[in-house]
Amino acid sequence: MSSDADQEALAAAWAAELGADEGEEAEVASAPKDADSSDDELAAKWAEALAVDEKEQMQANQEKASLRAQASEAVFKDMTDVARQPRHDQPKRELDFILDIPLDVSAELGRTRLLINELLQLGQGSVVELNKLAGEPLEVYVNGKLVARGEAVVINEKFGVRLTDIISPMERVKQLG
């Protein structure tokens, strides 16, 4: 029987914590009931609270659905053709401003890897073996990107590169990835 009294006390404490009306608290505390009826009441209160939560959730979902129905996807007009057409009231667009941008151009005869010890042992007259064979084309880089291949030439006592192969734009794009 003491377990029934403990359950009644727990039910009263639970009702007080949930903020039940004072009249309900007094009724639970003053009228001892059997365990089955208090369990039934507790289950009924839980069911009522869950029903209220479900109803609030359904209302929130309905509000979201109505907002989605009111929203529409943004549609933008294709302006590509308009942008490409020259304007009659302005001079033709020119890209002369990019012609003055400086670029680093380098020609690479070949490459190799050295240990620090080997580097420190280099002196005047030392020969460094490169990965390219004699007669293979030089590689021409612009800002560190391969753009052409060619052969070394001497013009007015200066070295130059005669371009023999220009890298296609498709191959240049592949190098970026």
C-alpha positions as CSV (number, residue, x, y, z in Angstrom):
1,M,0.0,0.0,0.0
2,S,2.9,2.4,0.6
3,S,3.7,2.1,-3.2
4,D,0.2,3.5,-4.0
5,A,0.9,6.4,-1.6
6,D,4.3,7.0,-3.3
7,Q,2.7,7.0,-6.7
8,E,0.1,9.5,-5.5
9,A,2.9,11.7,-4.2
10,L,4.9,11.4,-7.5
11,A,1.7,12.2,-9.5
12,A,1.1,15.3,-7.3
13,A,4.7,16.5,-7.7
14,W,4.6,15.9,-11.5
15,A,1.3,17.9,-11.7
16,A,2.9,20.7,-9.7
17,E,5.9,20.8,-12.0
18,L,3.8,20.9,-15.1
19,G,2.0,23.9,-13.8
20,A,-1.4,22.2,-13.4
21,D,-4.2,24.3,-11.9
22,E,-4.2,24.5,-8.1
23,G,-7.7,22.8,-7.9
24,E,-6.3,19.8,-9.7
25,E,-3.3,19.6,-7.4
26,A,-5.6,19.8,-4.3
27,E,-7.8,17.1,-5.8
28,V,-4.8,14.8,-6.4
29,A,-3.3,15.4,-2.9
30,S,-6.6,15.2,-0.9
31,A,-8.4,12.3,-2.6
32,P,-6.5,9.0,-2.5
33,K,-7.3,7.0,-5.6
34,D,-6.4,3.6,-6.7
35,A,-3.4,3.1,-8.9
36,D,-5.4,2.2,-12.0
37,S,-7.4,5.4,-12.0
38,S,-4.3,7.7,-11.4
39,D,-2.5,5.9,-14.2
40,D,-5.5,6.4,-16.5
41,E,-5.6,10.1,-15.7
42,L,-1.9,10.4,-16.2
43,A,-2.2,8.7,-19.6
44,A,-5.1,10.9,-20.6
45,K,-3.1,14.0,-19.7
46,W,-0.1,12.7,-21.7
47,A,-2.4,12.0,-24.7
48,E,-3.9,15.5,-24.5
49,A,-0.5,17.1,-24.4
50,L,0.7,15.0,-27.4
51,A,-2.4,15.9,-29.3
52,V,-1.8,19.6,-28.7
53,D,1.8,19.2,-29.8
54,E,0.7,17.4,-33.0
55,K,-1.9,20.1,-33.7
56,E,0.8,22.9,-33.3
57,Q,3.2,20.9,-35.6
58,M,0.5,20.5,-38.3
59,Q,-0.3,24.2,-38.2
60,A,3.4,25.1,-38.5
61,N,3.7,22.7,-41.5
62,Q,0.6,24.2,-43.1
63,E,2.1,27.7,-42.7
64,K,5.4,26.5,-44.3
65,A,3.4,25.0,-47.2
66,S,1.5,28.1,-47.8
67,L,4.7,30.2,-47.8
68,R,6.3,27.8,-50.3
69,A,3.2,28.0,-52.5
70,Q,3.5,31.8,-52.5
71,A,7.2,31.8,-53.3
72,S,8.3,31.5,-56.9
73,E,11.6,30.7,-58.5
74,A,13.6,33.7,-59.8
75,V,13.7,33.9,-63.6
76,F,16.3,36.0,-65.3
77,K,16.4,37.1,-68.9
78,D,19.4,35.8,-71.0
79,M,21.4,39.0,-71.7
80,T,24.3,37.3,-73.6
81,D,23.2,38.5,-77.0
82,V,22.6,42.1,-75.7
83,A,26.0,42.2,-74.1
84,R,27.7,41.1,-77.3
85,Q,26.0,43.7,-79.5
86,P,27.9,47.0,-79.8
87,R,25.9,50.0,-78.6
88,H,25.3,52.6,-81.3
89,D,25.6,55.6,-78.9
90,Q,29.0,54.4,-77.6
91,P,32.2,53.6,-79.5
92,K,32.9,49.8,-80.0
93,R,34.2,48.2,-76.9
94,E,37.9,47.7,-77.1
95,L,40.2,45.6,-74.9
96,D,43.3,47.7,-75.4
97,F,43.7,48.1,-71.7
98,I,44.8,44.5,-71.3
99,L,47.6,44.9,-73.9
100,D,49.8,46.7,-71.3
101,I,49.6,43.9,-68.7
102,P,53.1,42.5,-68.1
103,L,53.6,38.7,-68.3
104,D,56.6,36.6,-67.2
105,V,57.8,34.5,-70.2
106,S,60.4,31.8,-69.6
107,A,62.0,29.0,-71.7
108,E,63.0,25.8,-70.0
109,L,65.8,23.7,-71.4
110,G,65.2,20.9,-68.9
111,R,65.0,20.0,-65.2
112,T,66.7,17.9,-62.6
113,R,66.7,17.2,-58.9
114,L,69.8,17.6,-56.7
115,L,70.6,16.8,-53.1
116,I,71.9,19.6,-51.0
117,N,75.2,17.8,-50.8
118,E,75.4,17.7,-54.7
119,L,74.5,21.4,-54.9
120,L,77.2,22.4,-52.5
121,Q,79.8,20.5,-54.5
122,L,79.0,22.3,-57.7
123,G,81.8,24.6,-59.0
124,Q,82.9,26.4,-62.1
125,G,83.0,23.9,-64.9
126,S,80.6,21.4,-63.3
127,V,78.0,19.8,-65.6
128,V,74.4,19.4,-64.4
129,E,72.6,16.6,-66.3
130,L,69.0,17.6,-67.3
131,N,66.0,15.3,-68.0
132,K,65.8,16.3,-71.7
133,L,67.7,14.8,-74.5
134,A,69.7,16.9,-77.0
135,G,67.4,18.1,-79.8
136,E,64.2,17.9,-77.8
137,P,62.2,21.1,-77.9
138,L,62.3,23.7,-75.2
139,E,59.2,24.5,-73.3
140,V,57.9,28.1,-73.2
141,Y,55.9,29.2,-70.2
142,V,53.9,32.3,-69.7
143,N,53.2,33.1,-66.0
144,G,54.2,29.5,-65.2
145,K,51.8,27.9,-67.6
146,L,53.0,25.9,-70.6
147,V,51.9,27.6,-73.8
148,A,54.4,26.5,-76.5
149,R,57.4,24.4,-77.5
150,G,60.3,25.4,-79.7
151,E,63.9,25.1,-80.6
152,A,66.8,27.3,-79.3
153,V,68.2,29.8,-81.8
154,V,70.9,32.5,-81.6
155,I,69.9,35.9,-83.0
156,N,72.3,38.9,-82.9
157,E,74.4,37.0,-80.3
158,K,71.3,36.5,-78.0
159,F,69.4,33.3,-77.4
160,G,65.9,33.0,-78.6
161,V,63.2,30.4,-79.1
162,R,61.7,29.5,-82.5
163,L,58.2,28.3,-81.7
164,T,57.4,25.0,-83.3
165,D,54.2,23.9,-81.4
166,I,51.6,26.1,-79.8
167,I,49.6,24.4,-77.0
168,S,45.9,24.2,-77.9
169,P,43.4,26.0,-75.6
170,M,41.9,22.7,-74.7
171,E,45.2,21.3,-73.5
172,R,45.8,24.5,-71.5
173,V,42.5,24.1,-69.8
174,K,43.4,20.5,-68.9
175,Q,46.7,21.7,-67.3
176,L,44.6,23.9,-64.9
177,G,42.8,20.9,-63.4
